[in-house]
Amino acid sequence: MSTTVFSLFKSGGIFMWPLLVFSIIAITLILERSIQIFLFRKKINLLLEYLESAGKKGKSFFSLKGIDLFAQNNDDFDSLVTQETQLPFDKMFQNLEYLSAISAVAPLLGFIGTVSGMIASFQSIASVNKVAVNLVAGGISEALITTGFGLIIAVICLTGEHLFRFVLSSLAHKTEESVTLIERKRFSNIPEV
């Protein structure tokens, strides 16, 4: 099988090399985002536990900076909780733009390979008086292989990007609901002055 994949890669022409680079970057980004989202989910659960227990359990992102959320007045508490939940989510969405870019560029690069293969086929036809199938087969093969690989890379990137966006959006919604409930409980327990 490895010789088949190698010969397929080789017959795809020069445009297979950038497609290979894109596929390696895409797989690396997907693995990195998967690990980061798994760890991030744990951190969010610890944050929610911290907020629900009024700082007795769990862990706040700000506790690393020496800021105690529950030592703040109500306005500062709201602002810090909003920062603490919003900024990490913004950071988690950042690398998804790279997947989006690769999913847009890879098929275009594959189509350039298609054009290159078709040009090679027509040049072969133009250079002889009698057309044979083997003259054009190499160029058409190059055209189809680069297009196929470009589309496969795009599908993988788009699937990963949309899956990660869905997971992060769901987690953000759940976190926002939990924080709203926690803030309501906190403010309903404050004695009136």
N, C-alpha and C positions, 0 to 999 in steps of 0.2 A: 504493500500500500504506500510506503514512503516513497518508492520510486515513481509510483503513479502520481502522487501529489507533487513531487519534484518536477516530473516531466510536464505536468499540467501547468505548474508555476512557470517553468521555463518557456513553454509554448505561448504563454500569455504576453510575452514581450517585455519591453523596458518599463511599461507602466505598472507592472506587477510589484516592482520594488517599492514605490511610494505606497501602494495599497497594502503591502506587507507591513510597512512602518505604521500606517494608520490602524491596521488590525491589532498590532502589538500595543499601541497607545490605547486603543479602545478597550482591550481586555484588561490592561493595567488599571485604567480609570474605573471600569466596572468592578473589579476586585477591590480597589481602594475605597470606592463609595459604599460597597456592600459592608466592608469591615467598619468603616466610619459610621454608617447608619446604625449598625448593630450596637456599637459602643455608645453612640449618641442616645439611642433609645434607653439604655441603662442609666445614662446621666440624667435624662429627663425624668425617669421614674424616681431617681434619688432626689431630684429637685422637688417634685410633687410631694414626695414623702416628707421632705424638709418643710415645705410650706404647710402641709396638713398638720404636722406635729408642732407647729410654731417654733421650729428650729431645734427640736429635741432629737429628731431622727433624720436620716437622709443627709443630703449634702447640697449646698448652694454653690453655683458657679462663682458667686462673689465671695464666698468664704475663703477662697484661695487668696483673695486680695485683702483679707482682713475686714471685710464689711459685713456687719450683722444686720440682716434685713429687718429683723424684729425690734431692733433698737432705734429704728427710724420713725419719724412721724408719719401720719397717714398719706400725705401727698408724696413724700419721698419714697415710702414703701411702694405705692402704686407705680411710680416712675421706675424704680429699681427693678421691680418684678417684670414690668414691661420690657425693660432693657435686657434683663436676664433671660427672658423667653424669646425675644425677637432676634437679638444679635446672633446667637448660636444657630438659629434656623436659617438666617441669611447666609451664614458661612457654609452651612451644609448644602445650600443650593448652588454655590459658586461653581464647582467643577462640572456641574451638569451642562454648562454652556459648551464645554469642550466636546462632550458627546454629541451635542446638537450640531456643532460645527463639522465634526467628522462625518456625521450622517448626511450632511449636505454636500460635502466636498467629495467623499469617496465615490458615489455614483457618477459624478461629473468626470472624475478622473478615469473611471471605467469607460465612460462614453468617449473620452479622448482616445483611450486605447482602442475602442471600437472604430473610430474614424481612422486611426493609424493602421489598423488591420485591413480595413476596407481600401484604403489608399494603396497599401502593399498589394492587395489582390488585383486591383485595377491596373497597377503598374505591371504586374506579371502578365496580365491579359494583353496589355498594349505592346509589350516587348516581343510577342510571338505572333506568327501568322495563324497557327492552329491552336485553339484553346483546349487545354486538358484540365481535368478536375483537380489533379494534384497541384497545379499552378496556383489556383485560388484557394484551395482548402486551408493552407497555412495561415493566410491573412484572415479568412473568415473565422477560423479557430481562435486566432488571437483576439479578434473582435468580440466573440462570444464569451471567452474566458474572462477578459478584463471587465466586461459589463457584469457578468455573473458575480465575480468577486466584489466589485464595487457595491452591487446591490445587497449582497450578503452582509457586508460590513455595515451598510446603512441600516438594514433591518435590525441587526444586533444592537447598534448604538441607539436607535429610536426606541426599541423595546426597553433597553436599560434605562434610558432617560425618562421615559414615561412611567415606568415602574417605580423608579426612585422618586419622581415628583409626586406620584400617588401616595407612596408610603410616607413621605415627608409632610405632604399636605394633610393627610389623615392624622398624623402625629401632632401637627401644629393645631389642628382643630380640637383634638382631644385635650391637648395641653391648655389651650385657651379656655375651653369649657371648665376644666378642673381649676384653673387659676381664678376664674370668675366666681366659682362656688366657694373657693377658699377665701377670697376677698370678702364675699358677702358674709360668710361666717365670722370672719375677723371683725368686720365693722359692725355686725349686729351684737357682738359681745362687748363693744366699747361702752363704758358707762358714760351717760350724758353729764356734762358739766353745768 
